Amino acid sequence: MKIAIGSDHAAFVMKEHIKKYLEEKGIEVIDEGPYSSERVDYPIYAKKVADKVANKEVDFGILMCGTGLGMSIAANKVKGIRATLAYYPKMAELARQHNNANILVLGGRTMGFELAEWTVDTFLNTSFEGGRHENRLRLISEMEE
């Protein structure tokens, strides 16, 4: 599995923690930045990760900012992206099952490392159910055109 990861300055410490956590599990991580906790503009990193996911260069993306709200908004502007903000594992599970989410967004200032790890694991280990959800995703895709 290959995952692109990015954050802003508010979630830099969380990004570094999750990157290490994933690498220890044997997952290849493409770090799209930033590479320090200096102030940055989150849409830059949302686009870098979203482009990698949309172009199928990676299996999934993980983005983080202070609350996760800005990253969610920015990433979802890229065609083909279904970024979901998940503060809890159940949110991540349902986003994968029902929405086939391809980017997980976390809040660096709103959740701790253990909860973030649990949420990441749930996201990565949950599959899309298909079925009745397929038509909904088709309708969303049509909105992008």
C-alpha positions as CSV (number, residue, x, y, z in Angstrom):
1,M,0.0,0.0,0.0
2,K,1.2,3.5,-0.8
3,I,-0.2,6.6,0.9
4,A,0.4,10.3,0.2
5,I,0.3,12.4,3.4
6,G,0.3,16.2,4.0
7,S,-0.6,18.8,6.6
8,D,-0.3,22.4,7.5
9,H,1.7,23.9,10.3
10,A,-1.0,23.3,12.9
11,A,-0.9,19.5,12.3
12,F,2.8,19.1,11.4
13,V,3.5,17.1,14.6
14,M,0.5,14.9,13.9
15,K,1.6,14.3,10.3
16,E,5.1,13.3,11.5
17,H,3.6,10.9,14.1
18,I,1.2,9.3,11.6
19,K,3.9,9.0,8.9
20,K,6.1,7.1,11.4
21,Y,3.2,5.0,12.5
22,L,2.4,3.9,8.9
23,E,6.0,3.3,8.0
24,E,6.4,1.0,11.0
25,K,3.5,-1.0,9.6
26,G,5.4,-1.4,6.3
27,I,3.3,1.1,4.4
28,E,5.0,3.3,1.9
29,V,4.4,7.0,2.7
30,I,4.9,9.8,0.2
31,D,5.3,12.9,2.3
32,E,4.0,16.0,0.4
33,G,5.0,18.4,3.2
34,P,5.4,20.6,4.9
35,Y,8.7,19.7,6.3
36,S,8.7,22.0,9.4
37,S,6.1,23.7,11.6
38,E,6.6,27.1,10.0
39,R,3.3,28.7,8.9
40,V,2.0,27.5,5.5
41,D,-1.2,27.7,3.5
42,Y,-3.0,24.3,3.7
43,P,-4.6,24.4,0.2
44,I,-1.1,23.9,-1.4
45,Y,-0.7,20.5,0.5
46,A,-4.3,19.5,0.0
47,K,-3.8,19.8,-3.8
48,K,-0.5,17.9,-3.8
49,V,-2.0,14.9,-2.0
50,A,-5.3,15.1,-3.9
51,D,-3.5,15.1,-7.2
52,K,-1.5,12.0,-6.3
53,V,-4.8,10.2,-5.3
54,A,-6.7,11.4,-8.3
55,N,-3.9,10.3,-10.7
56,K,-3.8,6.9,-9.0
57,E,-0.1,7.4,-8.0
58,V,-1.1,6.3,-4.5
59,D,-3.8,4.1,-3.0
60,F,-5.1,6.7,-0.5
61,G,-4.3,10.1,0.9
62,I,-4.2,11.4,4.5
63,L,-4.4,15.1,5.2
64,M,-4.3,17.1,8.4
65,C,-4.8,20.6,9.5
66,G,-5.9,22.2,12.8
67,T,-9.5,21.0,12.6
68,G,-9.4,19.1,9.3
69,L,-12.1,21.4,7.9
70,G,-10.0,23.5,5.6
71,M,-8.2,20.4,4.2
72,S,-11.5,18.7,3.5
73,I,-12.9,21.7,1.6
74,A,-9.7,22.1,-0.4
75,A,-9.1,18.5,-1.3
76,N,-12.7,18.0,-2.4
77,K,-12.2,20.6,-5.1
78,V,-10.0,18.1,-7.1
79,K,-12.0,16.0,-9.5
80,G,-12.4,12.4,-8.3
81,I,-11.6,13.1,-4.7
82,R,-13.8,12.1,-1.9
83,A,-12.1,13.4,1.2
84,T,-13.7,12.8,4.5
85,L,-13.1,14.5,7.8
86,A,-13.2,11.8,10.5
87,Y,-12.7,12.5,14.2
88,Y,-13.7,8.9,15.1
89,P,-13.1,5.4,13.7
90,K,-16.8,5.0,13.0
91,M,-16.8,8.1,10.8
92,A,-13.9,6.7,8.8
93,E,-15.5,3.2,8.5
94,L,-18.8,4.6,7.1
95,A,-16.9,7.0,4.8
96,R,-15.2,4.0,3.2
97,Q,-18.2,1.7,3.2
98,H,-20.8,4.2,1.9
99,N,-18.8,6.9,0.1
100,N,-15.7,5.1,-1.1
101,A,-13.6,7.9,0.5
102,N,-10.1,8.1,-0.9
103,I,-8.6,10.7,1.4
104,L,-8.9,10.7,5.2
105,V,-8.7,14.1,6.9
106,L,-7.7,14.4,10.6
107,G,-7.7,17.3,13.0
108,G,-4.3,17.9,14.5
109,R,-5.6,20.2,17.2
110,T,-8.8,18.2,17.8
111,M,-7.7,14.6,18.4
112,G,-4.8,12.8,20.1
113,F,-2.3,10.4,18.5
114,E,-4.0,7.2,19.7
115,L,-7.4,8.2,18.4
116,A,-5.8,9.3,15.1
117,E,-4.0,6.0,14.8
118,W,-7.2,4.1,15.4
119,T,-9.1,6.2,12.9
120,V,-6.3,5.7,10.3
121,D,-6.4,1.9,10.8
122,T,-10.1,1.8,10.4
123,F,-10.0,3.8,7.2
124,L,-7.3,1.7,5.7
125,N,-8.9,-1.6,6.7
126,T,-12.5,-0.9,5.5
127,S,-13.8,-1.6,2.0
128,F,-16.4,0.0,-0.1
129,E,-19.7,-1.8,0.1
130,G,-20.9,-0.9,-3.4
131,G,-24.5,-1.8,-4.1
132,R,-26.9,1.0,-3.3
133,H,-24.0,3.4,-2.8
134,E,-22.8,3.1,-6.4
135,N,-25.6,5.3,-7.8
136,R,-24.9,8.0,-5.2
137,L,-21.2,8.1,-6.2
138,R,-22.2,8.3,-9.9
139,L,-24.4,11.3,-9.1
140,I,-21.5,12.9,-7.2
141,S,-19.2,12.3,-10.2
142,E,-21.7,13.9,-12.5
143,M,-21.6,17.1,-10.4
144,E,-17.9,17.4,-11.1
145,E,-18.4,17.7,-14.9
